[in-house]
Amino acid sequence: MQSPPRDPAVDDIAPTAAILTGYDERHLVTYLRLLDADSDGADWQEVAKLVLRIDPATEPDRARRAWETHLARARWMTEKGYRHLLYGGAPH
């Protein structure tokens, strides 16, 4: 696996598959940034704008949905997804 991009474009909804996906691999940095922001108690709207690059002032529903689903996926990565990385990453 090559290094993930630092600031890839995000989908409106993060994956929910029970396995690691290519999308997950490309968004490892995004997931880490979301977890850091959450740990710091950052406002979700600021995080959506800065990390996900979705403006909650102009697209509040899309921003909220993207933030919620990507943060949930980031948490999944810390609980289960990381194991897939240890065994070679996403199936290709």
Protein Blocks (a to p, Z undefined) as FASTA:
>chain_A
ZZddfbdcddfbdcfbfbdcfklmmmmmmmmmmmmmmmnopafklmmmmmnopafklmmm
lmmmmmmmmmmmmmmmmmmmmmmmmnnpaaZZ
